């Protein structure tokens, strides 16, 4: 209740995330969803994305500044949530990051298999950002001074495209599209290591690492450590340090699953525009919603291609009115895998491929 609040930027909204694992009776999950959907939207002006299930809640939202304390009070007076929700994980940059409000009954993290409270109680060790820094620097120094020592395993638990615009130095970034794919890769990475060797993991806001760490701990790995609050918390830590980003072990931007598509941790740009190759770290979605390709686009290419991937079809459709789009509705051009892999879409023959794809769907 006495959590300090950050300064508001741009439009008077805070952007917040939090999650908590606790048992919710199956017969109450849908009731809880309906209650949150109604009361948070009507009384608190919340927009965002909430997942609830039998194992707890996972929340990413934006809320007007004046209602933020009321949300905390709601959580502390509701019998289901009282004493179970940790401090808010404030975004690095604040503005209204969502257009609508959705509360859905679905797994908090898509593991691809069953996940129960018996597994989740095997929590990893949580490190605050400063502890995280100190341990990684100490491990790195030890490896440099003793070539026989085993380097620490630092795993980026995010999807491959997230690491394109920002990551921790020395991190292993598995080439995977989903968290369920990543768990199999992580198991392979760890299988030849001692069960007592340290394993460091980080993700956007912490929940994927909490789940992954619990799974590894339940499988016998003894020394699993995660960054509490994820890159979001680390980014705020960097901004609050006297030496700022000069001391940051994370370089670049933190990818966000909202309309911002990223928030700056350091000013270092580690990516390139997918269309012209210039240094750039701004993700965008093709303005043609039936394409919706996720790619990195510099301002020059955005102007040249009208905020689209550049195909004639997408440029034309991006300039249609809402009513015209409804009349000429099209099915999605790409499945999820292709939509997040622009390198598989762009190429010398890609426009011809788009036209062929459109013909096949029409």
VMD Tcl script that draws the C-alpha trace (Angstrom):
set ca {
  {0.00 0.00 0.00}
  {2.91 2.35 0.70}
  {4.74 1.53 -2.53}
  {6.39 4.63 -4.02}
  {4.89 5.79 -7.31}
  {6.97 6.91 -10.31}
  {6.62 10.19 -12.16}
  {4.00 10.05 -14.89}
  {5.05 10.64 -18.50}
  {3.14 11.64 -21.60}
  {-0.54 10.96 -20.93}
  {-1.21 10.43 -17.23}
  {-1.23 6.63 -17.32}
  {0.93 4.18 -15.40}
  {1.84 0.89 -17.05}
  {2.10 -1.95 -14.55}
  {2.63 -5.70 -14.48}
  {2.36 -8.25 -11.69}
  {1.74 -11.96 -11.28}
  {1.13 -14.35 -8.43}
  {0.82 -18.11 -8.08}
  {-1.88 -19.29 -5.72}
  {-4.69 -21.82 -5.91}
  {-8.05 -20.62 -7.24}
  {-10.91 -23.14 -7.01}
  {-11.95 -24.21 -10.50}
  {-15.57 -23.21 -9.96}
  {-14.51 -19.64 -9.09}
  {-12.18 -18.91 -11.99}
  {-14.87 -17.73 -14.43}
  {-16.59 -15.72 -11.71}
  {-13.30 -14.02 -10.93}
  {-12.72 -13.24 -14.59}
  {-16.14 -11.61 -14.91}
  {-15.67 -9.61 -11.72}
  {-12.29 -8.22 -12.78}
  {-13.54 -7.47 -16.30}
  {-16.47 -5.45 -14.98}
  {-15.04 -3.67 -11.94}
  {-11.57 -2.81 -13.26}
  {-12.88 -1.43 -16.53}
  {-15.95 0.40 -15.23}
  {-14.58 1.71 -11.92}
  {-10.83 2.00 -12.50}
  {-10.45 2.71 -16.22}
  {-8.01 -0.18 -16.68}
  {-6.89 -1.31 -20.14}
  {-4.63 -4.29 -20.69}
  {-4.43 -8.05 -20.68}
  {-5.20 -10.30 -17.69}
  {-4.91 -14.09 -17.51}
  {-6.49 -16.07 -14.68}
  {-6.55 -19.81 -14.07}
  {-6.45 -22.33 -11.25}
  {-2.83 -21.41 -10.47}
  {-3.20 -17.63 -10.09}
  {-3.10 -14.42 -12.12}
  {-0.81 -12.76 -14.68}
  {-1.41 -9.07 -15.37}
  {-0.17 -6.40 -17.77}
  {-2.16 -3.17 -17.69}
  {-2.28 0.59 -18.01}
  {-4.31 2.65 -15.54}
  {-4.97 6.38 -14.97}
  {-2.68 7.82 -12.31}
  {-5.57 8.81 -10.05}
  {-6.93 5.25 -9.93}
  {-3.71 3.37 -9.20}
  {-4.01 3.52 -5.42}
  {-7.63 2.41 -5.73}
  {-6.48 -0.68 -7.66}
  {-4.07 -1.52 -4.85}
  {-6.87 -1.06 -2.31}
  {-9.14 -3.32 -4.40}
  {-6.48 -6.05 -4.35}
  {-5.93 -5.73 -0.61}
  {-9.62 -5.84 0.28}
  {-10.73 -8.63 -2.07}
  {-10.78 -11.95 -0.21}
  {-9.24 -13.85 -3.13}
  {-6.27 -11.50 -3.59}
  {-5.62 -10.03 -0.14}
  {-1.95 -10.45 0.79}
  {-1.18 -12.43 -2.37}
  {-0.22 -9.75 -4.89}
  {3.38 -8.47 -4.74}
  {4.37 -4.88 -5.25}
  {3.57 -3.53 -8.70}
  {6.32 -3.97 -11.30}
  {6.37 -0.48 -12.81}
  {7.22 -0.14 -16.51}
  {10.42 1.65 -17.52}
  {8.39 4.11 -19.61}
  {4.81 5.08 -18.77}
  {1.91 5.76 -21.11}
  {-1.34 4.12 -22.14}
  {0.12 0.99 -23.67}
  {-3.10 -0.92 -24.47}
  {-6.19 -0.07 -26.49}
  {-8.72 -2.35 -24.77}
  {-9.23 -4.53 -21.69}
  {-9.37 -8.30 -21.86}
  {-9.59 -10.78 -18.99}
  {-9.19 -14.36 -20.17}
  {-9.26 -17.77 -18.54}
  {-6.09 -19.40 -19.80}
  {-2.75 -20.71 -18.47}
  {-0.54 -17.97 -17.03}
  {2.36 -19.22 -19.16}
  {1.99 -21.58 -22.14}
  {4.32 -24.42 -21.14}
  {2.90 -26.95 -23.57}
  {2.12 -29.34 -20.73}
  {0.38 -29.55 -17.38}
  {1.58 -27.19 -14.67}
  {0.38 -27.56 -11.10}
  {1.00 -25.95 -7.74}
  {3.19 -28.90 -6.69}
  {5.69 -27.83 -9.36}
  {5.36 -24.09 -8.77}
  {6.31 -24.38 -5.07}
  {9.87 -25.23 -6.19}
  {10.71 -21.57 -6.58}
  {14.07 -20.47 -7.98}
  {16.24 -18.01 -6.08}
  {15.19 -14.46 -6.89}
  {17.93 -11.85 -7.24}
  {17.26 -8.14 -7.01}
  {18.83 -6.18 -9.91}
  {21.87 -5.12 -7.87}
  {22.43 -8.69 -6.63}
  {22.05 -9.90 -10.22}
  {24.71 -7.44 -11.38}
  {27.11 -8.39 -8.59}
  {26.79 -12.14 -9.17}
  {27.18 -11.93 -12.95}
  {30.21 -9.66 -12.66}
  {31.77 -11.90 -10.02}
  {31.20 -15.02 -12.13}
  {32.65 -13.32 -15.18}
  {35.73 -12.19 -13.25}
  {36.29 -15.69 -11.91}
  {36.08 -17.19 -15.40}
  {38.57 -14.65 -16.73}
  {41.06 -15.33 -13.93}
  {40.67 -19.12 -13.97}
  {40.38 -20.67 -17.41}
  {39.53 -24.05 -15.89}
  {36.38 -22.78 -14.21}
  {33.00 -23.40 -15.84}
  {31.42 -20.19 -17.19}
  {28.00 -19.46 -15.68}
  {25.01 -20.35 -17.84}
  {22.96 -17.22 -18.51}
  {19.76 -17.94 -20.46}
  {17.43 -15.43 -22.11}
  {14.00 -17.02 -21.54}
  {12.25 -14.81 -24.07}
  {11.31 -15.56 -27.68}
  {14.00 -15.10 -30.32}
  {12.64 -11.83 -31.75}
  {12.62 -10.17 -28.32}
  {16.39 -10.49 -28.00}
  {16.94 -8.78 -31.36}
  {16.64 -5.31 -29.84}
  {18.15 -5.92 -26.40}
  {19.82 -8.55 -24.22}
  {22.32 -9.16 -21.42}
  {25.97 -9.49 -22.34}
  {26.98 -13.14 -22.57}
  {23.42 -14.47 -22.59}
  {22.43 -17.53 -24.58}
  {19.35 -16.64 -26.63}
  {17.66 -19.83 -27.85}
  {16.25 -19.66 -31.37}
  {12.66 -20.42 -30.39}
  {9.26 -18.94 -31.12}
  {7.43 -19.86 -27.90}
  {8.08 -20.58 -24.24}
  {6.98 -24.20 -24.68}
  {9.72 -24.65 -27.31}
  {12.27 -22.97 -25.07}
  {11.82 -25.36 -22.15}
  {12.96 -28.27 -24.33}
  {16.01 -26.30 -25.47}
  {16.87 -25.30 -21.89}
  {16.69 -28.91 -20.72}
  {19.16 -29.87 -23.47}
  {21.48 -27.03 -22.46}
  {21.46 -28.13 -18.82}
  {21.56 -31.92 -19.15}
  {25.37 -32.22 -19.26}
  {25.98 -29.78 -16.43}
  {26.24 -30.62 -12.76}
  {22.93 -30.29 -10.92}
  {24.71 -27.89 -8.55}
  {26.08 -25.54 -11.23}
  {24.45 -22.08 -11.17}
  {21.85 -21.40 -13.86}
  {20.88 -17.75 -14.37}
  {17.69 -16.88 -16.26}
  {15.89 -13.67 -17.14}
  {12.78 -12.66 -19.08}
  {10.59 -9.57 -19.58}
  {8.77 -9.28 -16.25}
  {9.78 -12.42 -14.37}
  {6.91 -14.86 -14.76}
  {8.43 -17.07 -17.44}
  {11.56 -17.47 -15.34}
  {9.53 -18.22 -12.22}
  {7.82 -21.06 -14.08}
  {10.96 -22.29 -15.85}
  {12.97 -22.10 -12.62}
  {10.32 -24.07 -10.75}
  {10.31 -26.74 -13.45}
  {14.11 -27.07 -13.36}
  {14.17 -27.13 -9.55}
  {11.49 -29.84 -9.54}
  {13.73 -31.84 -11.90}
  {16.68 -31.72 -9.52}
  {18.65 -28.60 -10.49}
  {19.70 -27.05 -7.21}
  {21.09 -23.64 -8.10}
  {18.58 -21.84 -10.33}
  {18.63 -18.04 -10.10}
  {16.36 -15.52 -11.78}
  {16.17 -11.74 -12.06}
  {13.28 -10.54 -9.91}
  {10.98 -8.36 -11.98}
  {12.84 -9.24 -15.17}
  {14.27 -6.72 -17.62}
  {11.53 -4.27 -16.60}
  {12.88 -4.05 -13.04}
  {16.47 -4.03 -14.28}
  {15.74 -1.10 -16.59}
  {14.41 0.98 -13.71}
  {17.47 -0.01 -11.67}
  {19.74 1.25 -14.46}
  {17.93 4.58 -14.63}
  {18.20 5.09 -10.89}
  {21.96 4.43 -10.70}
  {24.29 7.44 -10.54}
  {26.38 6.06 -13.41}
  {23.25 5.17 -15.39}
  {23.51 2.98 -18.42}
  {27.32 3.00 -18.38}
  {27.19 0.20 -15.82}
  {24.34 -1.72 -17.43}
  {24.96 -5.35 -18.35}
  {21.83 -5.20 -20.50}
  {22.26 -3.46 -23.85}
  {19.45 -1.98 -25.90}
  {15.67 -2.12 -25.49}
  {13.27 -4.36 -23.61}
  {10.62 -5.78 -25.94}
  {7.07 -5.25 -24.66}
  {3.87 -7.07 -25.65}
  {1.80 -3.93 -26.13}
  {1.52 -1.13 -28.63}
  {4.87 0.34 -27.52}
  {6.74 -2.79 -28.73}
  {9.75 -1.77 -26.67}
  {11.13 0.50 -23.95}
  {14.69 1.77 -23.68}
  {17.09 0.36 -21.11}
  {20.20 1.82 -22.75}
  {20.62 3.97 -25.83}
  {22.82 1.39 -27.52}
  {21.22 0.13 -30.75}
  {22.07 -3.50 -31.46}
  {19.67 -4.23 -34.35}
  {19.17 -3.19 -37.97}
  {16.19 -2.21 -40.11}
  {14.85 -5.31 -41.87}
  {14.21 -3.30 -45.03}
  {17.34 -1.22 -45.57}
  {19.90 -2.50 -43.06}
  {20.39 0.79 -41.24}
  {20.97 0.77 -37.49}
  {17.54 0.71 -35.85}
  {15.72 -0.90 -32.90}
  {12.09 0.07 -33.54}
  {9.73 -2.88 -33.99}
  {6.53 -2.36 -35.93}
  {3.64 -4.38 -37.30}
  {2.75 -4.03 -40.95}
  {-0.11 -1.54 -41.17}
  {-2.02 -4.01 -43.34}
  {-3.68 -5.95 -40.55}
  {-4.11 -9.13 -42.60}
  {-0.31 -9.14 -43.00}
  {0.64 -7.88 -39.51}
  {4.28 -8.88 -40.06}
  {6.41 -8.05 -37.00}
  {9.69 -6.47 -38.11}
  {12.20 -3.73 -37.41}
  {11.65 -0.59 -39.47}
  {13.54 2.71 -39.48}
  {11.70 6.05 -39.87}
  {12.91 6.43 -43.45}
  {11.51 3.07 -44.51}
  {8.31 3.72 -42.56}
  {7.73 6.86 -44.61}
  {8.74 5.18 -47.88}
  {6.52 2.12 -47.38}
  {3.61 3.81 -45.53}
  {4.30 1.86 -42.34}
  {3.96 -1.46 -44.15}
  {6.25 -4.31 -45.13}
  {6.46 -2.73 -48.58}
  {4.37 -5.03 -50.77}
  {1.97 -3.34 -53.18}
  {-0.95 -5.14 -51.56}
  {-0.07 -3.94 -48.07}
  {0.58 -0.35 -49.13}
  {-2.80 -0.22 -50.87}
  {-4.72 -1.82 -48.00}
  {-3.03 0.37 -45.39}
  {-4.61 3.42 -47.05}
  {-8.17 2.04 -47.09}
  {-10.82 3.27 -44.68}
  {-12.21 0.99 -41.98}
  {-15.41 0.51 -43.98}
  {-13.44 -0.37 -47.13}
  {-11.36 -2.90 -45.21}
  {-14.50 -4.59 -43.91}
  {-15.91 -4.88 -47.45}
  {-12.64 -6.35 -48.76}
  {-11.87 -8.53 -45.75}
  {-8.97 -10.97 -46.22}
  {-7.71 -13.94 -44.21}
  {-4.30 -13.62 -42.51}
  {-1.38 -13.91 -44.91}
  {1.00 -15.53 -42.43}
  {0.84 -18.05 -39.64}
  {2.43 -17.13 -36.29}
  {5.83 -18.61 -37.16}
  {6.15 -16.65 -40.40}
  {4.73 -13.45 -38.90}
  {7.57 -13.18 -36.36}
  {10.30 -14.21 -38.82}
  {10.67 -11.31 -41.25}
  {13.94 -12.79 -42.50}
  {11.88 -15.65 -43.96}
  {9.48 -13.25 -45.64}
  {11.76 -10.54 -47.01}
  {13.93 -11.43 -50.00}
  {14.30 -10.89 -53.70}
  {11.17 -12.90 -54.53}
  {9.09 -12.02 -51.50}
  {6.66 -9.65 -53.24}
  {5.91 -12.35 -55.80}
  {5.39 -14.76 -52.90}
  {2.91 -12.37 -51.29}
  {0.97 -12.04 -54.53}
  {0.91 -15.84 -54.95}
  {-0.23 -16.22 -51.35}
  {-3.01 -13.69 -51.83}
  {-4.19 -15.52 -54.95}
  {-4.30 -18.81 -53.08}
  {-6.42 -17.31 -50.27}
  {-8.83 -15.36 -52.46}
}
mol new
graphics top color blue
foreach p $ca { graphics top sphere $p radius 0.5 }
foreach p [lrange $ca 0 end-1] q [lrange $ca 1 end] { graphics top cylinder $p $q radius 0.2 }
display resetview
